[in-house]
Amino acid sequence: MEASLIQADAEFSPAERDGVYKCIYKRRDVRGQFLPDPVPDEVLARILRAAHHAPSVGFTQPWDFIVVRDDAVKRRLYAAFATANAEAAEMFEADRRQTYRRLKLEGIVEAPVGICVTCDRHRAGPVAIGRTHQREMDLYSAVCAVQNLWLAARAENVGVGWVSIMRFADLRAALGIPATIRPVAYLCLGYVSHFYEKPELETAGWLPRLKLGDVVWFDRWQGRNGAEPLLRHLG
């Protein structure tokens, strides 16, 4: 292979490796800790560039990123959330409903920046490598961009919160998204007063973190044969 095609710095040092894991484990879904401080353009550009370097099936790169800074647009988005959130509360049983209503589940107005990640399902044409039999892979690619963005933001000490309690139709209307483009995620970004030690929903007792050893199988669904050595490390 030609030397120009080989990455000269492909290996991670132990410190670099540990930094990646730290970023993963310290990432949080931020709702109520946003500060009014603006996110500098150069920081936002680095975060978006990381998102744009996410893996995509067939190298289709189906994503677009709508950066939201206008307060009027944020208020329209918040109104859409408030309507959906009231409806969502009624879907839970009485005890859970009260807990749900106490939860802070967005930071749309407080966050200095919003980013809507979308998926253009026609960008690569009618046939794309990797989508011939699993058509939804383009959507999963866009979600990979969300994850890249989230981790890059955490490495920049910028908080991110994903607001999914909102109808796609309302998101389209607020942001002028064409009918041919699929919204994937609306994200709130900004510097924060603090990051919680554990995810807020775990701390609030909504759901516990599952043990890794309870969700890893071998060779087939719920297969455990030969699992013992690795399971000792999974916990």
N, C-alpha and C positions, 0 to 999 in steps of 0.2 A: 504493500500500500504506500502511496506517495506520502512523504513526510508532511506535506501541507494539509493532508486530510486527517492527521492524528493530532489530538489535543495534547499540547505540551504540558498542561497543568491539570490533567484529567483526574489525578488522585487527590483525595482529601486528606489533609493532615488530621491527627487526632483532635486537635483543637477545632478545626473547621467542622469535622464530623459532629463533635459535641454541640457546636453552635446550631447546626441544623436540628438536632434532636431537641435542644432547648427551645428553639422557636416553635416546634410542633407542640411540645408539652405545655408551653406558656401561652399559646394562642387562646383567646377567649372571644365569645360572642358578646360584644359590648352594647349596652342599652342606655344606661343612665349616668355614665361617668364622663361624657364628652365635655371638653373645654371649648371656649369660643375661639381659641387661638387658630389662625389660618394654617392650613397645610401648605408649605412652600411649593411652588410649581416644580422645582427640581426634585423634591421628594415624591410628589404625586407622579411625576414622569417616570421615576424609577419603579414605582409600584405598578404603574400601567405597563411598563416594558416587561416586567416580570410576568404579569398576567398574559401578555401577548406571546410569551415564550412557553406557554403551557403545551403539553402534548395534545395533538388533535388527530383524529382518525383520518388517514389518507392525506395528512398535512393540509386539511381543508381550512383550518383557521376560521371557523364559522362565526366567531364572536365580533361584536362591536361594543364599545363602552361609551355610555352617555354620562358625562360629568355634570352633576347638578349642583349649582351654587345659588341659584335664584330663590329668595325666600318665598315668593308667591308660588313657585312650582312646588317647593317643599310643603307649603300649607295645603295645596291640593292633594298631594300624596298622603299627608297626615289625615286629611278628611276621609280619604279612601280606606286608610288603615282603620280609623276609628269605627267606620261602619262595619267593616269585616270583623273587627275585634269584638264588637258587641254581639254579632251573630255567632262568632266562635264560642263565646262564653256560654251561650245557651245550649251548646252541643255536649257539655259536660254534666255529669251528675251533680247534685246540689253541693256536696262538700268540696269537690274538685272545682266547681264553678266559682265558689268564693275565693279559693286559693288562686285560681286563674286570674280573677279580676284584680288581685293585689299585685300581680307580676308586672314588671316594666318590660315590655316586649319590643320596644323600638326607640330610636333616637333621631327620628326623621328631621325634626325642626332644630334640635340642639346641635346635631353634627354639622360641622362647617361644610362638608362635602358629601354628596350622595353619588353613587355610581350604579347605573343600571347596566347589567351585562345581558346582552341579547344573543340570539342564535339565528343566523341567516341559513335556513335549511336548503337553499338553492344555490349557495355560493359556488359550489364545486360542480354544478351541473347535475343532470339526472342520474349519473352513475359515479360513485366515488369509491376508492379503495376502502374496504372495511365496513361500508354501509350496504353492501349488496344483499346481506342477509340479516343485518341488525340495523335497521333504519334509524333507531334512536341514538346511535353512537355519536352523532353530531351534537346532540344535546348534552351527552356525557362529556364531550370535549369542552363545551362551554363551561360546564361545572368544574372541570380541571382548571380552567382559567380563573374561576372564582377562588379556588383553593390556592393557586399560585399568588393571586392578589392578596389574599388573607395572610399568608405566611410572610410575604414581602413586607406588608404593612406592619406586621408584628415585629419584624426585624428592624423596622424604622421607628419602633415605639409608637406607632399609630394604631388606634383601636378600630375595629370593624364590627358592625352588627348587620346580620342578614335579616331583612324584614320580608317574611313570606305570607303574612296575614293581610292579603290584599288581592283583589281580583285582577287578573291579567288585563281585563277590559279597562279597568280604571287606570292601571299603569300605562297602558297604551294611550289612553285619552290625555293623561297629564303630560306625557313626554312626546306625543306625536309619533308614536311608533307605528310604522305601516302594518297592514294586516298580514303581509307576507313574512314579517319578522317576528320570531317568538321571544318574548321576554323570558329570561331565566332567573335573574336575581336582582333585587334592589338592595344595595349595600350602603350603610352609613359609615363614614370615615371621619376620624379626627383624633387629635391628641386627647388624652384622658387624664383624670385625676389619679386613677389607680387601675390596676388589673387585679381581678379577684384571684385568690389562690386556687379555687376550684370553679368550674362552671356554675353560673348562678342557679340554674335549675337543679343541679345536684345539691348545692348548698341549701336551697329552699325545700329540699325533700320531695321534689316533683317526681324524679326518677333517680335511681342509683346508677353508678357506672358499672357496667357488666364486667366480669372477670374475663380476661382474654382467653384463658384456658377453656372457658365455657362456650366459646364461639369459633374455635378452630377445629377443623375436622381433617381427616386423612383419607385420601383416595376415594371417598364417597361421602354423601350426606350423613352426618353423625357417625362417621367411621373413626374408631379409636385404635385399631390395630397398629402397633409400632409407634404409638404416640408418646409413650412415657418419657423418653429422654428429652424431647423438646418441651413437653408439658411442664417439666420441672423448671424450665426457664421462663415459661409464659406466666405461671402463677394463676 
